[in-house]
Amino acid sequence: MSDYIHFLAEQAKQENPAINRVLDEALAELDAELEQLCPELQVEYVGPGVGMADMSAEHVYRLVVRHHTWDVFKEGWSLKVCDALENCEYRPMWPIQGTARLRKKQVVQALPEFFTGFAGAIDEAGKADTPAGRRVKELAASFE
């Protein structure tokens, strides 16, 4: 298991994950890996809510894998934190490492649920036996 995955898996279990530079770097590494895997898989997945829990608004933002148009110069398959309100069509708002402190805590704590669901979606799409599908299964197992 990669060091950054081990670190994220441990932080995901914490009531208060360490929100610091090391966490940002680990999330950035995960984001970079998923930017390589997601285009190979091309499996859409709407994951857990990461809206503000203290306002009972978890449903407002979600972890979403799909073909995102990030800006006029960047688009492609990846994981983003997206606006999940009905009229927003899962508009990408932040990379996972780019959220603010309180939401970052929720993003980290949602990773086990995210990977379980994403691995399931990949399996349903018949892509679990691809190299990218196997890697996502490995990532999911790291969070168990």
N, C-alpha and C positions, 0 to 999 in steps of 0.2 A: 504494500500500500504506500502510495506517495506520502511524503511528510505532510504536504498541505492538506491532503484528504484526511489523514489521521488527525491533524489539528482541528479541521472543521468538524469531523465526527465527534470529537471530544467536546468541542464548544457547543455543538447542537444539543448536547445532553444537559448543559448548564442552565440554571434558572436565569443567570445573568452572564451571558458570554462576554469575554474580554473584547471590548470594542476599542481596537487600537490598530496601529500600523501593520502588525503581524496578521491580524484578521483581514484587513484590507488586501494585503498581498496574497493571502490564501484564497480569498474570494476572486481576486483578479486572475490567479492561476486556474481556478475552476472555470471561470468565464472563458478564458482563452482555450481551455481544453474543450469545452462545450461548443465553442465557435468552430472547432475542427470536426467534432462528432455530429452535430446537428445537421449540417448540409449533407453528410453521407446518409443519414437516416431519413430525413424529410418526413418526420412524424410530428404532427401537431399534438400538443398536450397543454391543457389549461390546468395548472396546478393549484396548490393551496393559496388561500388568501393571506396577504401580508399588509392589509390596511391597518390602521391604528387600532390595536386591541383595546387600549384604554378608552376608546370612544365607541367600542362595539362596531367598528367599521372594517373588519377584516376583509369583507367582500369587495371593498372598493378597489383594491389593488391585488393582483395575483401574479404568481410566477408562471410565465407562459413561454412555451417553445413553439415557434412557428416561423414563417418567413416574415421578418420584420423589415419595415422601411424605417431605418433609424434617423436618417436625415437625407438630404438630397445627394450626398456622396456615398452613403453606406447603407446597404441593405443586405439581407441574407438570413439564413436559418440560424437561430441562436436562442438563448434564454434571456429574457428581459423581465423586469418588473413592469407590469402593464396596468393601465387604467382599465378597470373591469366593469365600469358602469355601462348600461345597455347602449347608450349612444356613443360610446368611445371605441367600440370594435377592437378592444385589446391593444390600444395605442401604447407603444413602448415609451416608458417614462425614464427608467434608469437601468444601467447594468447592475448586477447584484452587488458589486463593490461600491456603487455610486450612491447608495441610499444614505439617508441621515441616520444618526445614531440609534434612535428608537426603532425605526423600521429595519435597520440592519440586524438588530437583535432578533426580530421576527423572521427575517429572511434566513438567518443561520438556523434558528430553531425549526423552520419549515423544511429544511433540506432533507431529513429522513422521509417525510411524507412525499415531498417532491420526487425523490429518486424512486421510491416504491411505485408511485403512480406512473412516472415516465417509463420505467422499465416495463410495467404492465402494458402501457400504450404501444411500446415497441414490440412487445410480444404479440399483441393483438394485430399489429400491422404485418406480422410475419417477418420481422427484421431482426429478431433476437439472436439469430445465428450468424449475423454479419460481424466483422471485427468491431465496428462501432457499437452494435447492439450488445456484444459481449462486454465491451468496456463499460457501458452504462450499467449492466448487471453487476460488474465488479464495484463500481461506484456505489450502487444501491446497497450492496452487501456490506460495504464499509460503514454505513450508517445504521446498521441493524444492532 
